[in-house]
Amino acid sequence: MEKEKLIKSSETIGGGGLESSLIQLIHDHNLTTIKTREQADKAKKEALKSAVRVSDLLVETVNGGVQETYVNQKRIENEIRALTASTIRFTKQTDQWLSASHAFNSALKEIGDFENWMRTMDYDCKIINAAIRNIYKQ
């Protein structure tokens, strides 16, 4: 609007003289200032649009990385749960095997002890039998 007023007033300024030249210079300066201001405003708006676009692109990029990281984290957590369950299951199975192994070892020891006791008893019986035969023969 200011620009239009200046243009109209510059058209109505009559010719001649130093005063009209100075007024013309002032009007030209004002027109140039207005054009410069309009260009600056336009450049400012374009820069703001560009900054918003860059900001949006950066947010999209960061969000994409965050989303991928979140998905990977959830997948890792699921794997951890599965591995923990497997570990617990294997631990129980190992404990059962150890228990069975100890029971088997104990049974073997008992068989060995029984076998040794039988040998001792057999030997004692042979000694007693030999002693009784010696006594009976005399």
C-alpha positions as CSV (number, residue, x, y, z in Angstrom):
1,M,0.0,0.0,0.0
2,E,2.8,2.4,0.9
3,K,4.3,1.6,-2.4
4,E,1.2,2.6,-4.3
5,K,0.9,5.9,-2.4
6,L,4.5,6.7,-3.2
7,I,4.0,5.9,-6.8
8,K,0.9,8.1,-7.0
9,S,2.6,10.9,-5.2
10,S,5.6,10.7,-7.4
11,E,3.4,11.0,-10.5
12,T,1.7,14.1,-9.1
13,I,4.9,15.9,-8.3
14,G,5.3,18.6,-10.8
15,G,8.4,19.3,-12.8
16,G,11.2,21.6,-12.0
17,G,13.3,22.8,-9.3
18,L,15.6,21.6,-6.7
19,E,12.8,20.9,-4.3
20,S,11.0,18.6,-6.7
21,S,14.3,16.8,-7.4
22,L,14.9,16.2,-3.7
23,I,11.3,15.0,-3.3
24,Q,11.8,12.8,-6.3
25,L,15.0,11.4,-4.7
26,I,13.2,10.8,-1.4
27,H,10.3,9.0,-3.2
28,D,12.8,6.9,-5.2
29,H,14.6,6.0,-2.0
30,N,11.3,5.2,-0.3
31,L,10.3,3.0,-3.3
32,T,13.7,1.3,-3.2
33,T,13.4,0.7,0.5
34,I,9.9,-0.7,0.1
35,K,11.1,-3.1,-2.7
36,T,14.1,-4.1,-0.6
37,R,11.8,-4.7,2.4
38,E,9.4,-6.8,0.3
39,Q,12.3,-8.8,-1.1
40,A,13.7,-9.3,2.4
41,D,10.2,-10.4,3.6
42,K,9.9,-12.8,0.7
43,A,13.4,-14.2,1.3
44,K,12.6,-14.5,5.0
45,K,9.4,-16.5,4.2
46,E,11.3,-18.7,1.8
47,A,14.0,-19.3,4.3
48,L,11.4,-20.2,7.0
49,K,9.7,-22.6,4.6
50,S,13.1,-24.2,3.8
51,A,13.9,-24.4,7.5
52,V,10.6,-26.1,8.3
53,R,11.2,-28.6,5.5
54,V,14.7,-29.3,6.7
55,S,13.4,-29.7,10.2
56,D,10.6,-32.1,9.0
57,L,13.2,-34.2,7.1
58,L,15.5,-34.4,10.1
59,V,12.6,-35.4,12.4
60,E,11.6,-38.1,9.8
61,T,15.1,-39.4,9.7
62,V,15.6,-39.5,13.4
63,N,12.1,-41.1,13.9
64,G,13.0,-43.7,11.4
65,G,16.1,-44.6,13.3
66,V,14.3,-44.6,16.6
67,Q,11.6,-46.8,15.2
68,E,14.1,-49.3,13.9
69,T,16.0,-49.3,17.2
70,Y,12.7,-49.9,19.1
71,V,11.8,-52.8,16.8
72,N,15.3,-54.3,17.3
73,Q,15.1,-53.8,21.1
74,K,11.8,-55.6,21.2
75,R,13.2,-58.5,19.1
76,I,16.2,-58.7,21.4
77,E,14.0,-58.7,24.5
78,N,11.9,-61.6,23.0
79,E,15.1,-63.5,22.2
80,I,16.3,-63.0,25.8
81,R,13.0,-64.3,27.2
82,A,13.2,-67.4,24.9
83,L,16.9,-68.0,25.9
84,T,16.0,-67.6,29.6
85,A,13.2,-70.1,29.3
86,S,15.5,-72.5,27.4
87,T,18.2,-72.0,30.1
88,I,15.8,-72.8,32.9
89,R,14.5,-75.9,31.1
90,F,18.1,-77.1,30.5
91,T,19.0,-76.4,34.1
92,K,16.1,-78.5,35.3
93,Q,17.1,-81.3,32.9
94,T,20.7,-81.2,34.0
95,D,19.6,-81.3,37.6
96,Q,17.5,-84.4,36.8
97,W,20.5,-86.0,35.0
98,L,22.8,-85.3,38.0
99,S,20.3,-86.7,40.4
100,A,19.9,-89.9,38.3
101,S,23.7,-90.1,38.0
102,H,24.1,-89.8,41.7
103,A,21.5,-92.5,42.3
104,F,23.2,-94.8,39.8
105,N,26.6,-94.2,41.5
106,S,25.1,-94.9,44.9
107,A,23.5,-98.2,43.5
108,L,26.9,-99.2,42.1
109,K,28.6,-98.5,45.4
110,E,25.9,-100.6,47.2
111,I,26.5,-103.4,44.7
112,G,30.2,-103.2,45.3
113,D,29.7,-103.1,49.1
114,F,27.4,-106.1,48.9
115,E,29.8,-108.0,46.7
116,N,32.6,-107.2,49.1
117,W,30.4,-108.3,52.0
118,M,29.6,-111.5,50.2
119,R,33.3,-112.3,49.6
120,T,34.0,-111.6,53.3
121,M,31.2,-113.9,54.3
122,D,32.3,-116.6,51.9
123,Y,35.8,-116.4,53.2
124,D,34.6,-116.5,56.8
125,C,32.4,-119.5,56.1
126,K,35.3,-121.3,54.5
127,I,37.5,-120.6,57.5
128,I,34.7,-121.8,59.9
129,N,34.2,-124.9,57.7
130,A,37.9,-125.6,57.7
131,A,38.0,-125.2,61.5
132,I,35.1,-127.5,62.1
133,R,36.6,-130.1,59.8
134,N,39.9,-129.9,61.7
135,I,38.0,-130.2,65.0
136,Y,35.9,-133.1,63.7
137,K,39.0,-135.0,62.4
138,Q,40.8,-134.8,65.6
